[in-house]
Amino acid sequence: MSVVIPDDILQATKMTEYELKLEIAIMLYKQQKISSGKVRGWTGLTVIEFQHELAKRGLCLNYDVEDFRSDIQTLHLM
């Protein structure tokens, strides 16, 4: 599926196509609609670049106690 954003909308935002794509991806991540891996895959950001983009916006990684427990369990299985 593709979404078309008219040029006049893009010009009104005074953003590049990539900047708008990044903003949409970060917004979806903030709303917990997509994972950090999906954001990075879509935008081409590395882990560090993604964390930097979150920090610039005053956001933190979506990582809660359940995520931590899951990570611990995965490590125990290794």
Beta strands, then each sheet from edge to edge (+ up, - down):
end
